[in-house]
């Protein structure tokens, strides 16, 4: 939960670095909340069967869109890549696989052009 809150506190911070734990715990918590909200949307009848998105899930997705992008860019910075690599998602399938590989890689040791290694900081 601390990782999730740390990302939300850096709502629009696109500079710096984010270690793997920060990124993946944020993704995990978003998935858990998304499933819970989908169940609530389904139970209340606000889930659109065509799109698979409900009222609460849609609002939550909009609320965490910018923090999700920010932590993804910081994660790329941690592997010594520019945030512009996010545009690789425009290439179907291959782009998502490449980005996944970048996100699971270990941090660049020591300091890089985006800042100090965040592994020295404990949440």
N, C-alpha and C positions, 0 to 999 in steps of 0.2 A: 504494500500500500504506500510506503514511503517513496518508492520509485515513481509511482503514478502521480502522487502529489508534487514531487519534485519537477516532473515534466510540466504539470499544469502551472506551477509557479513561474516557469520559464515560457509562458504562453506564446510569445512571439520572438524568442531568442533563437536566431538562426546561426549565431557565431559560437565558437567554442566546440567542445567535443562531448560526446555521450558514449559511455561504455556500453558493452553488450547487455549487461544486466538492466540498465536503465531503459534501454530500448525494448528489450523482449518482455520485461515485466509490464511495461506500459501496453504493449500489444496484447499480452495475456489478459490483463485487466479489462481492456477494451472489448475483447472477445467475450469475456464472461458477462460484462454489462450488456453487450449487444444481444446475447442469447436471452438474458433475463428480460430485457425490454421487448424482444420479439415475442416471448411468451405472454407478457402483459398485454402487448398490442393484439395478439391473437385472442386472448381471453376477453378483451374489451371490445373486440370487433373493429379496431382501427387499423388492422393489418390489411394492406392491399394485396390480394393474391396474385395479381399480374406482375407487380414490381417486387413483391416480397419485402416491402418496407412499410413500417407502421408509423404512426404519428410520433410516438415517444422515441422510437429508434432513429427516425429521421432527424428529429431535433437534437438528439444526442450526437449523431454523426456530424451534424453541422457544428455543434459546440466543440468537438475535439478535432475538427479538420485541421486548423492551423497548428495546434500543439503537435499533432501527428506529423505534419510536414516538418515542423521545426526539429523535432527529435530525430527524424529520419535524416535530415541534413546534417545535424550534429553527429549522428552515427557515421555518416559518410566521412565527415571531417576526421573522426577518430581513426579511420582506416587510411587517412591521408589522401582523400579524394574530395573534389569540389562538390558542392551541393547541386551543381548543374547535372551531375550524373542521374538525378531523379528523372530527367527527361528520357532516359533509356526505357522507361515504362511505355513510351509511345511505340516501341517495337513489340508487337504481340508475342507473348509467351517467352521469347528469348530475353526480352528486357526484364521481365519479372524474375526470371531465373538468375540473371546476372546480378540484379539488385539484391536478391536473397543471398547470393554468395558473398556479396560485399558486406551485408549486414551480419553474417555469421562469422566473418573473419575477426581475428584478434586485433587488438589495438596496435597502432604503431608505437614502438617502444620509444620512451622519452618524449621530448617536446617535438612537435611538428609545426608547420606554419599556422595551424589553427589553435594552438595553445598547448598547455601542459597535459601530460597523460592523466586522465581522470581516475586511473586505477589507484592512485595514491590517496584519493578522497573516498572516505567511507560514508555511506548514507545512513 
